[in-house]
């Protein structure tokens, strides 16, 4: 067992276990954690005594609240290029997990946000309890949903647009309805599930799924499912301005409170982040996963200079005034995005 780099890595029987262990930061992924995950996966790749890998968390509140945005902010502000190294390493990790030759399962029992959701989507078998809350909240800090969200959210069409531009959280019931997770297991049954998995002498994908099936239950009704028609009504428009105008004009008394709440959230978000997120969701529908990931990487490398991320992090984490001064427009960035999306 090791606990370096805010990871606890161990093996029990034929199961390799990687536990995120940075609870004071809700397991926000540092560069060291990303590199540690990569190193451990490589150590187990050709180890015949390890048949499957399990990701979980030591935090009672979160699996992972995303990337270490404070680290990225500091790296950029001090003139270092570590922020680029971070994204390179993170995307290599995601590719490695997706293409790993052994089953990788993940147990989610708390917040699954941003980079945490990207990591989860890369895994092969996703299990969540009722305690989990899922979101890609990047527009709140002047960024856009990345780590593959251009692909996995765009497959949800207008609901993906809604999640991408608002950053709203959804429940595990919603995530199951949207196929963002595979299995719903109540929190009080997770320990027994874990014991059953680690005590199995065979852990191929079929066996793991058969074990999980003994612990699943029906979740609560999905709120997203109930809201799907009104989400489609408002988030099928071609521009952010049209989406916001549509929400403002909601006339059904049943949906007006929801529409006004969502409109208020949108109006607090960075305009260029919203527009970029909308563009990525529309373009992503026609791209492969590889193309989506490359498009995100290209945008990440220019966003620190041209986007609103630095101002968003300043307002949220540095000065904590929660009064970001977003750009009203950025023609240069608009042109860069247009060129990149055409090239994709």
C-alpha positions in Angstrom: 0.0 0.0 0.0 1.2 3.5 -0.8 -0.2 7.0 0.1 2.0 9.2 -2.0 0.6 12.0 -4.1 -2.8 12.0 -2.3 -3.5 8.5 -3.6 -3.9 5.2 -1.6 -3.0 2.4 -3.9 -3.4 -1.2 -2.8 -4.5 -4.7 -4.0 -6.9 -7.1 -2.3 -7.2 -10.5 -3.9 -7.2 -9.9 -7.7 -8.5 -6.3 -7.3 -6.3 -3.3 -7.6 -7.7 -0.2 -5.7 -6.9 3.4 -6.4 -8.4 5.7 -3.7 -8.4 9.4 -4.1 -7.2 10.8 -0.8 -7.3 14.6 -0.8 -10.4 15.2 1.3 -9.6 18.8 2.3 -9.8 19.7 -1.4 -12.7 17.4 -2.2 -10.2 15.3 -4.1 -9.5 18.0 -6.7 -7.0 16.3 -9.1 -3.5 17.7 -8.7 -0.8 17.0 -11.4 0.8 14.7 -8.9 -2.4 12.7 -8.5 -2.8 12.4 -12.3 0.8 11.3 -12.7 0.3 8.8 -9.8 -2.8 7.3 -11.3 -0.9 6.8 -14.6 2.1 5.2 -12.8 -0.1 2.8 -10.9 -2.1 1.8 -13.9 1.1 1.0 -15.8 2.4 -1.0 -12.8 -0.7 -3.2 -12.9 -1.0 -3.4 -16.7 1.0 -6.6 -17.1 0.6 -7.8 -13.5 -1.2 -11.1 -13.8 -2.2 -11.0 -10.1 -4.5 -8.0 -10.7 -7.5 -8.7 -12.9 -9.5 -5.5 -12.4 -9.1 -1.9 -11.1 -11.4 0.0 -8.8 -11.5 3.8 -8.3 -13.0 5.2 -5.1 -12.6 8.0 -2.6 -11.6 8.5 1.0 -13.9 11.5 1.3 -17.4 11.2 2.7 -18.4 14.2 0.6 -17.0 13.7 -2.8 -15.5 11.4 -5.3 -13.8 14.3 -7.0 -14.7 18.0 -7.3 -12.7 18.5 -10.5 -9.3 19.7 -11.5 -7.0 21.7 -9.3 -7.9 25.1 -10.7 -6.0 27.0 -8.1 -2.8 25.3 -9.2 -3.6 26.2 -12.8 -4.2 29.8 -11.9 -1.0 30.1 -9.9 1.0 28.4 -12.7 -0.3 30.8 -15.3 0.1 33.9 -13.2 3.7 33.1 -12.4 4.6 32.6 -16.0 5.1 28.8 -15.8 3.8 26.4 -18.4 2.8 23.8 -15.9 -0.8 24.4 -16.7 -0.2 23.0 -20.2 1.6 20.0 -18.7 -1.4 19.4 -16.5 -3.8 19.2 -19.4 -1.5 17.0 -21.4 -1.1 14.6 -18.5 -4.8 14.6 -17.7 -5.8 13.7 -21.2 -3.2 11.0 -21.5 -4.6 9.6 -18.2 -8.2 9.6 -19.6 -7.1 7.9 -22.8 -5.2 5.3 -20.8 -8.2 4.5 -18.6 -10.6 4.2 -21.6 -8.3 1.9 -23.5 -7.0 -0.1 -20.5 -7.0 -3.9 -21.1 -8.5 -4.8 -17.7 -11.9 -3.8 -16.4 -11.9 -0.4 -14.6 -14.9 0.2 -12.3 -15.6 3.3 -10.3 -17.7 3.8 -7.2 -19.2 7.3 -6.8 -20.7 8.4 -3.4 -20.6 12.2 -3.3 -19.8 15.1 -5.6 -18.7 14.2 -9.1 -17.8 17.4 -10.8 -15.8 18.6 -13.8 -12.6 16.6 -14.1 -14.1 14.0 -11.7 -17.0 13.4 -14.1 -14.5 13.2 -16.9 -12.5 10.6 -15.1 -15.7 8.6 -14.3 -16.9 8.7 -17.9 -13.5 7.2 -19.0 -14.1 4.2 -16.7 -15.7 1.0 -18.0 -18.2 0.3 -15.2 -19.8 3.2 -13.3 -21.6 2.7 -9.9 -23.2 5.5 -8.0 -25.2 5.9 -4.8 -28.0 8.3 -4.0 -25.5 10.7 -2.4 -23.8 11.6 -5.7 -24.3 14.9 -7.4 -23.0 15.4 -11.0 -22.1 18.5 -12.9 -19.8 20.1 -15.4 -19.7 23.5 -13.7 -17.0 25.2 -15.7 -19.0 28.1 -17.0 -19.3 29.4 -13.4 -15.5 30.1 -13.5 -15.4 31.4 -17.1 -14.3 28.1 -18.6 -16.0 25.5 -20.8 -16.8 21.8 -20.0 -13.8 19.8 -21.1 -12.3 16.3 -20.2 -14.5 14.8 -23.0 -17.7 16.6 -22.2 -17.8 17.9 -25.8 -18.5 14.2 -26.6 -20.4 12.7 -23.7 -22.7 15.7 -23.1 -23.3 16.4 -26.8 -24.8 12.8 -27.1 -27.6 14.1 -24.8 -28.6 16.7 -27.4 -30.5 19.6 -25.8 -30.2 18.2 -22.3 -26.4 18.2 -22.9 -26.6 21.9 -23.9 -28.5 22.6 -20.7 -25.9 20.9 -18.5 -23.0 22.4 -20.3 -24.0 26.1 -20.4 -25.6 26.3 -16.9 -23.3 23.9 -15.0 -26.4 22.7 -13.0 -26.0 19.7 -10.8 -28.1 16.5 -11.3 -28.8 13.5 -9.1 -27.8 9.9 -9.5 -31.3 9.2 -10.6 -30.8 11.7 -13.4 -27.4 10.3 -14.3 -28.8 6.8 -14.6 -31.7 8.1 -16.8 -29.1 9.8 -19.0 -26.8 6.8 -19.1 -24.0 8.8 -17.4 -23.7 5.9 -14.9 -24.4 2.2 -15.3 -25.7 1.1 -11.9 -27.5 2.6 -8.9 -26.5 1.1 -5.5 -27.7 2.6 -2.2 -24.9 4.0 -0.1 -25.6 1.5 2.8 -25.0 -1.4 0.4 -21.7 -0.2 -1.1 -19.5 -1.8 1.7 -21.1 -5.2 1.0 -20.7 -4.7 -2.7 -17.0 -3.8 -2.2 -16.5 -6.9 -0.1 -18.2 -9.1 -2.7 -16.0 -7.7 -5.5 -12.7 -8.0 -3.6 -13.4 -11.5 -2.4 -14.1 -12.8 -5.9 -11.4 -14.9 -7.5 -12.4 -14.0 -11.0 -13.0 -10.3 -12.0 -13.6 -10.1 -15.7 -16.2 -7.6 -16.8 -19.1 -10.1 -16.9 -18.4 -11.4 -13.4 -18.2 -7.9 -12.0 -21.5 -6.9 -13.6 -23.1 -10.1 -12.2 -21.9 -9.2 -8.7 -23.2 -5.6 -9.0 -26.6 -6.8 -10.2 -27.2 -8.4 -6.7 -27.0 -5.0 -5.1 -28.8 -2.6 -7.4 -32.2 -1.0 -6.6 -34.5 1.4 -8.3 -33.6 5.0 -7.8 -36.0 7.9 -7.1 -37.8 9.4 -10.1 -35.5 11.5 -12.3 -36.2 15.2 -12.3 -34.4 15.6 -15.6 -36.8 13.1 -17.1 -39.8 15.2 -15.9 -38.2 18.4 -17.2 -37.1 16.9 -20.6 -39.8 18.6 -22.7 -39.3 22.1 -21.2 -35.5 21.7 -21.5 -35.9 20.8 -25.2 -38.2 23.7 -25.7 -35.7 26.3 -24.4 -32.2 24.7 -25.1 -32.8 23.7 -28.7 -32.2 27.3 -29.9 -29.1 28.2 -31.9 -27.7 31.0 -29.7 -27.4 31.8 -26.0 -29.4 35.0 -26.6 -32.3 32.9 -28.0 -32.1 30.4 -25.2 -32.2 33.2 -22.6 -35.1 35.0 -24.4 -37.0 31.7 -24.5 -36.6 31.1 -20.8 -37.7 34.7 -20.0 -40.8 34.1 -22.1 -41.9 30.9 -20.4 -45.7 31.2 -19.9 -46.6 27.9 -18.3 -47.1 28.6 -14.6 -45.8 25.0 -13.8 -42.4 25.7 -15.3 -42.0 29.5 -14.8 -40.2 29.1 -11.4 -37.7 26.7 -13.0 -37.2 28.8 -16.1 -36.6 32.0 -14.0 -34.1 30.1 -11.8 -32.2 28.8 -14.8 -32.2 32.2 -16.5 -30.8 33.8 -13.4 -28.0 31.2 -13.3 -27.2 31.8 -17.0 -27.1 35.5 -16.6 -24.4 35.1 -14.0 -22.2 33.1 -16.3 -19.4 34.3 -18.5 -20.8 35.2 -22.0 -17.8 33.9 -23.9 -17.8 30.7 -21.8 -21.5 30.2 -22.5 -21.1 30.8 -26.2 -18.1 28.5 -26.5 -19.8 25.8 -24.5 -22.9 26.0 -26.7 -20.7 25.9 -29.9 -18.8 22.8 -28.6 -22.0 21.0 -27.8 -23.4 21.6 -31.3 -20.1 20.8 -33.1 -19.4 17.8 -30.9 -22.5 15.9 -32.1 -20.8 15.3 -35.4 -17.3 14.5 -34.1 -15.7 11.3 -32.7 -14.4 11.2 -29.2 -10.8 11.6 -30.4 -11.8 14.7 -32.4 -13.7 16.2 -29.4 -10.8 15.7 -27.1 -8.4 17.3 -29.6 -10.7 20.3 -30.0 -10.8 20.7 -26.2 -7.0 20.5 -26.0 -6.6 23.2 -28.6 -9.0 25.5 -26.8 -7.4 24.9 -23.4 -4.0 26.1 -24.7 -5.4 29.5 -25.8 -8.1 29.9 -23.1 -5.8 31.1 -20.4 -4.8 34.2 -22.4 -8.1 34.9 -24.2 -10.8 33.4 -22.0 -12.4 34.3 -18.7 -10.9 31.5 -16.6 -8.4 33.7 -14.7 -11.1 36.2 -13.8 -13.5 33.5 -12.7 -10.9 31.8 -10.4 -9.9 35.2 -9.0 -13.5 36.1 -8.1 -14.3 32.6 -6.7 -11.1 31.4 -5.0 -8.5 34.2 -4.8 -10.3 37.4 -3.7 -13.6 35.6 -3.1 -15.7 38.6 -3.9 -17.9 36.6 -6.2 -18.1 39.6 -8.5 -16.3 38.5 -11.7 -15.9 41.1 -14.4 -16.6 39.0 -17.5 -15.6 40.1 -21.0 -18.6 41.5 -22.9 -17.1 40.2 -26.2 -13.8 38.9 -27.6 -13.7 39.0 -31.4 -10.2 37.4 -31.5 -11.4 34.4 -29.5 -14.6 34.1 -31.6 -12.4 33.8 -34.7 -10.1 31.3 -33.1 -13.0 29.1 -32.0 -14.6 29.4 -35.5 -11.3 28.3 -37.1 -10.8 25.4 -34.7 -14.3 24.1 -35.0 -14.2 24.2 -38.8 -10.8 22.4 -38.7 -12.3 19.7 -36.4 
